[in-house]
Amino acid sequence: MSDNNVDPSGNTEAFRAFTRTTPDPTAAPSKAPFVIGGVVAVVLIALVAWLAL
């Protein structure tokens, strides 16, 4: 019975090809920092407004 799942750690060349990652130039940068910053800003504004009452 043949094994169709080749283990990439079986040889160095296959392992290097398996672990090699190239950045995708068409991928958009992450928007997570902007979302987190927006949430923090809203929470801070709400906190200041609540303390001002």
Protein Blocks (a to p, Z undefined) as FASTA:
>chain_A
ZZfbdcfklpmklmmmmmpccddfkbccdfklmmmmmmmmmmmmmmmmmmmZZ
